[in-house]
Amino acid sequence: MITRIGIVAGDIWNYLDAHDRRGMLDNIVEMSGGERDVVLMGIGWLAREGHVVLEGDPANYLVKLSSKD
């Protein structure tokens, strides 16, 4: 499972990088194939590492690459 979460985290980072460094949670879930729980784990991984920040409504966060990336 940890490998799968890491792969999804990489997919999320690439998606954000290709979409003006930001994206809505619902769009990221759709891009990933609809596995919301795994996407949230991947976002958590990226957030813990300082690669993303979350803003707005918890039902559909705006996920942004941090300024360090």
C-alpha positions, -999 to +999 in steps of 0.1 A: +000+000+000+028+024+008+042+021-027+007+028-042+004+059-020+038+071-031+029+066-068-003+085-063+016+113-045+039+115-076+009+116-099-006+144-078+026+165-079+028+160-117-008+170-121-003+202-100+029+211-119+010+208-152-020+228-140-006+261-129+007+246-096-028+241-082-059+220-084-092+213-067-094+181-047-123+167-067-103+172-100-073+155-085-095+125-074-110+123-109-075+123-125-064+095-102-092+072-111-115+081-083-098+065-052-104+095-029-089+078+002-057+070-016-055+105-030-060+120+005-032+098+017-010+110-011-018+146-004-011+140+033+023+126+023+031+156+001+018+180+029+040+163+055+070+167+032+062+204+027+054+201-010+018+212-009-005+234+010-043+231+013-067+260+013-105+265+015-134+241+020-125+207+034-151+191+012-131+202-019-097+217-009-076+238-032-043+219-033-013+240-043+024+233-047+043+251-020+067+279-030+097+258-023+089+235-053 
